[in-house]
Amino acid sequence: MRDFSWKYFSMTGDVDAYLLYKEMMIKDVDQLDEDEEPEAEPGDWVQ
């Protein structure tokens, strides 16, 4: 969907297509953040 909206925007200059593209980019970044495992805190280390 992101690729389509970018191609459509680049061909037409339609602002709504660009806004859809940006929305998809933000959702992709948010999803990547959720998929990351939390890093261990120093107090969580096993010695």
N, C-alpha and C positions, 0 to 999 in steps of 0.2 A: 504494500500500500504506500509505503514511504517513497519507493522508487517511482511509482506511478504518479504520485502527487508532485514530485519534483520535476519529472519530465513534462507533465501537463503545465506546470507553472512556467518552466523554461520556454515552452512553445507558445503559451498564450499570454503570460504575464498576469494571470488571474491571481488576485491577492488571496482569495479563499483557498486556493490550492496551496499557496505558500504557507498559510496559517495551518492548514491540515498537515503539511510536511513538518513544520516546527512542532506541532503537537505530538506527532509520531516520534520525533527525535527525543522529546522530553520523556515520553513514556518508555522508550527504549533505555534511556539512561537510568530512569527510576527502577526499571526491571533489573538492570545489571546490578544496581546497588542492593536490591533485595536478595539477589542470588548469591552475593558474597557472604562467606562465613565470617562471623565476628572474630576479630583478632584476640588472642589470649592476652589477658592483663598480666603484668609481672607477678602479681600475687597468685595467679592460677598455675604458675609453672611448677612442674613436679621435679624434685631434685633427688 
